[in-house]
Amino acid sequence: MDHIWDISSGDALPVHPFSPDWYVGGSVLVPGRGSSIAEVTRFQFQRFTVGMKELAEWFGLEVARIVVDECLASATELIANIATTLLSHLLSFQISDNFS
């Protein structure tokens, strides 16, 4: 899906310094003005661990993509619909104002 919420990352955090297991985590970021980036959400599954760091990172990235596609994409559509409605009302107001 193409939308403004397209920066996501998967994270792997060690369960314990002496444990071979990793927590699955991730984050969803949005580009800001210039070169800034804002974090929309971050997550970490405390009760779900895996034995490979790369697998934890990949799983976190996939969960972040699901969050973007299923949750935030509908928010983007809602914002676009509101902007379109406001713009059409503004244009109709300006046109009727010019003819009165």
C-alpha positions as CSV (number, residue, x, y, z in Angstrom):
1,M,0.0,0.0,0.0
2,D,1.2,3.5,-0.8
3,H,0.5,6.1,1.8
4,I,2.4,8.5,4.1
5,W,2.8,5.8,6.8
6,D,5.5,3.9,5.0
7,I,8.5,3.9,7.4
8,S,8.4,0.9,9.7
9,S,11.0,-1.1,11.4
10,G,11.4,-4.3,13.3
11,D,13.3,-4.5,16.5
12,A,14.8,-7.4,18.4
13,L,15.6,-6.8,22.1
14,P,17.4,-9.4,24.2
15,V,15.3,-11.0,26.9
16,H,18.3,-11.2,29.3
17,P,22.0,-10.6,28.7
18,F,22.6,-14.4,29.2
19,S,19.5,-15.6,27.3
20,P,19.6,-16.7,23.7
21,D,16.0,-15.5,23.2
22,W,14.8,-12.2,21.7
23,Y,11.7,-10.1,22.2
24,V,9.9,-9.1,19.0
25,G,9.2,-5.4,18.6
26,G,8.8,-2.7,16.1
27,S,7.8,0.9,15.3
28,V,5.9,2.9,12.8
29,L,7.4,6.3,11.8
30,V,6.2,9.1,9.6
31,P,8.4,11.6,7.6
32,G,8.2,15.1,9.0
33,R,9.3,18.4,7.6
34,G,12.8,18.5,6.2
35,S,14.7,15.5,7.4
36,S,12.7,14.9,10.6
37,I,10.9,11.7,11.5
38,A,8.2,11.3,14.0
39,E,7.3,8.0,15.8
40,V,3.6,7.1,15.5
41,T,3.7,4.0,17.6
42,R,6.1,1.5,19.1
43,F,5.4,-2.0,20.3
44,Q,7.2,-4.9,22.0
45,F,5.8,-8.4,22.7
46,Q,6.9,-9.2,26.2
47,R,5.4,-12.7,26.2
48,F,6.5,-13.8,22.8
49,T,10.2,-14.5,22.2
50,V,12.2,-16.2,19.4
51,G,15.6,-17.8,19.4
52,M,17.0,-15.8,16.4
53,K,17.6,-12.1,16.4
54,E,17.0,-11.8,12.6
55,L,13.7,-13.6,13.0
56,A,12.6,-11.3,15.8
57,E,13.4,-8.2,13.6
58,W,11.6,-9.7,10.6
59,F,8.5,-10.6,12.6
60,G,8.5,-7.1,14.1
61,L,8.7,-5.5,10.7
62,E,5.8,-7.6,9.4
63,V,3.7,-6.7,12.4
64,A,4.5,-3.0,11.8
65,R,3.4,-3.4,8.2
66,I,0.1,-4.9,9.3
67,V,-0.4,-2.0,11.7
68,V,0.2,0.4,8.9
69,D,-2.0,-1.4,6.3
70,E,-4.9,-2.3,8.6
71,C,-5.0,0.5,11.1
72,L,-3.3,3.6,9.9
73,A,-4.3,3.4,6.2
74,S,-8.0,3.9,7.2
75,A,-6.9,6.9,9.2
76,T,-5.2,8.3,6.1
77,E,-8.3,7.7,4.0
78,L,-10.4,9.5,6.6
79,I,-8.1,12.5,6.6
80,A,-8.2,12.6,2.8
81,N,-12.0,12.5,2.8
82,I,-12.3,15.3,5.4
83,A,-9.8,17.4,3.4
84,T,-11.7,16.8,0.2
85,T,-15.0,17.7,1.8
86,L,-13.6,20.9,3.4
87,L,-12.1,21.9,0.1
88,S,-15.3,21.4,-1.8
89,H,-17.3,23.4,0.8
90,L,-14.7,26.2,0.7
91,L,-14.8,26.3,-3.1
92,S,-18.6,26.4,-3.2
93,F,-18.6,29.1,-0.6
94,Q,-16.2,31.2,-2.6
95,I,-18.1,30.7,-5.8
96,S,-21.5,31.6,-4.2
97,D,-19.8,34.6,-2.4
98,N,-18.5,36.0,-5.8
99,F,-22.0,35.8,-7.4
100,S,-23.9,37.5,-4.6
